[in-house]
Amino acid sequence: MRIIRLMDRRAITDVDAQQAQRESRFRRLHTDIGLMVLSKVLGLVFSVGSTAVMARELGPTGRGAVAVAFGFTLILAQLGTFGIASANPYFVAQNGARLRDVVVNSLWIAITVGLVMMLCGAAVKLWLPSIVRGVDWQELLVALVAIPAVLVGQFLQSVLLGLGRALAYNMIDLAQAILTFATLCVVLILAHGGITAAMLVTTGAAIASAVAYAAQLRHEFHNVWRPRLDLARAMMTYAFRIYVATLMSFLVIRLDILLVNHYRGAAQAGIYSVTAAIAAGMFVFPSAVGVNLFPRIAHGDGSELTARVFRISAGIYGLCCLVAIPLASPFIHLLYGARFAEAASLFYWLLPGVFSLGMLTVLANHFAGRGFPLAAMLVWFVGLGVNLAMNVVLLPSHGTYVASLASSVAYTVLLLLHVRLFAKENHSYKSLLPRASDFSIRAIRSARAAS
């Protein structure tokens, strides 16, 4: 009997230890999310300030030209990521011994693909000029130069994520936002620069950011002239499915801006770009949650962590979306002026999609940490198809609100499909349903202890 009691006590002790370990990991996740949200919110303040400066100094048409040029550039950069930004933290978390090889491969892929994408951008301007209507060759070339720098920055930043270096990961991002805002104020307000000057500032900030990330990983630049092809093949194999899904997600809202520019003109594209910028600001919280969840799932944490994070995030993010409703219109009037008043109504049409995109991002990062099953990639084709169909059919004959509505419908469908995939993996929908215990006093105390 004594032996049995000792065994029972040991079993209870092991269970308690495992529970304590899970709570410790959750608290550290909370801390990393808090740091990222803080830096992203501060960065957002300066990013919104940058868009406001450009909107007021350049007007809707000028702001539209900048949005189209860099929207086009970012699409090309996203096409060139090949999922490496997701593969890097996965491989670093799985096998930190290959860190140097991951860094060297990242540099080679970023620079090579970046140059190819610059040529592709020039080819589009030459043969399909209507896609970048309102942007001249000088302005476009300045924007295209940013592509290799954007790729280098994304790839090396993702390595820092896999290493758990949250401070460097976030502070360089924040510094880029501050640098861009300060320089734009000088160039546009004091020096009365134009569209090209604004693009030079944004491109310069991307280059400076890439250099800063490289400086953080400078000790890993060993045998930089010898990329590891075997590792590159393994990374590309893992990254392909994530690449397709990430590209589909990126294209949904970026294509909206190009389609609005094509069908409704540069001024409407400029107004819609303000809506997209506010939506991106709302996306800070769930993005931080997903980014920090991903390496933990890749490292071996279970689905119960994802479910708990999803439930808590849904409550917090849903409240944020509700609070945004009365604030959006006065916020836009204050920062952008009366010429951009229409952006408020466009934002209201987009808000359901903002919530859906935020929550599906949490689940998408869970699947990324699981190796990204084929089904998690295929559902994104459904979302992009819905978005494109609604825009192509309705946008020419209806208002710009169709672009917002199409994104909301597409992202809501995608959220439902992601929830279904997660429930299928765990044989139940119950784990994602809200629980009072997630917002109990005990949970709040745990959060305070984490911070």
Stockholm file with secondary structure:
# STOCKHOLM 1.0

chainA/1-451         MRIIRLMDRRAITDVDAQQAQRESRFRRLHTDIGLMVLSKVLGLVFSVGSTAVMARELGPTGRGAVAVAFGFTLILAQLGTFGIASANPYFVAQNGARLRDVVVNSLWIAITVGLVMMLCGAAVKLWLPSIVRGVDWQELLVALVAIPAVLVGQFLQSVLLGLGRALAYNMIDLAQAILTFATLCVVLILAHGGITAAMLVTTGAAIASAVAYAAQLRHEFHNVWRPRLDLARAMMTYAFRIYVATLMSFLVIRLDILLVNHYRGAAQAGIYSVTAAIAAGMFVFPSAVGVNLFPRIAHGDGSELTARVFRISAGIYGLCCLVAIPLASPFIHLLYGARFAEAASLFYWLLPGVFSLGMLTVLANHFAGRGFPLAAMLVWFVGLGVNLAMNVVLLPSHGTYVASLASSVAYTVLLLLHVRLFAKENHSYKSLLPRASDFSIRAIRSARAAS
#=GR chainA/1-451 SS CHHHHHHHHHHHHHHHHHHHHHHHHHHHHHHHHHHHHHHHHHHHHHHHHHHHHHHHHHHHHHHHHHHHHHHHHHHHHHHTTTTHHHHHHHHHHHCGGGHHHHHHHHHHHHHHHHHHHHHHHHHHHHHCGGGGTTCCHHHHHHHHTHHHHHHHHHHHHHHHHHHTCHHHHHHHHHHHHHHHHHHHIIIIIISCCCHHHHHHHHHHHHHHHHHHHHHHTGGGCSSTTCCCHHHHHHHHHHHHHHHHHHHHHHHHHHHHHHHHHHHHCHHHHHHHHHHHHHHHHHTHHHHHHHHHHHHHHHHTCCHHHHHHHHHHHHHHHHHHHHHHHHHHHHHHHHHHCGGGTHHHHHHHHHHHHHHHHHHHHHHHHHHHHTTCCHHHHHHHHHHHHHHHHHHHHHTTTSCTHHHHHHHHHHHHHHHHHHHHHHHHHHTCSGGGSCCGGGGSHHHHHHHHHHC
#=GC SS_cons         CHHHHHHHHHHHHHHHHHHHHHHHHHHHHHHHHHHHHHHHHHHHHHHHHHHHHHHHHHHHHHHHHHHHHHHHHHHHHHHTTTTHHHHHHHHHHHCGGGHHHHHHHHHHHHHHHHHHHHHHHHHHHHHCGGGGTTCCHHHHHHHHTHHHHHHHHHHHHHHHHHHTCHHHHHHHHHHHHHHHHHHHIIIIIISCCCHHHHHHHHHHHHHHHHHHHHHHTGGGCSSTTCCCHHHHHHHHHHHHHHHHHHHHHHHHHHHHHHHHHHHHCHHHHHHHHHHHHHHHHHTHHHHHHHHHHHHHHHHTCCHHHHHHHHHHHHHHHHHHHHHHHHHHHHHHHHHHCGGGTHHHHHHHHHHHHHHHHHHHHHHHHHHHHTTCCHHHHHHHHHHHHHHHHHHHHHTTTSCTHHHHHHHHHHHHHHHHHHHHHHHHHHTCSGGGSCCGGGGSHHHHHHHHHHC
//
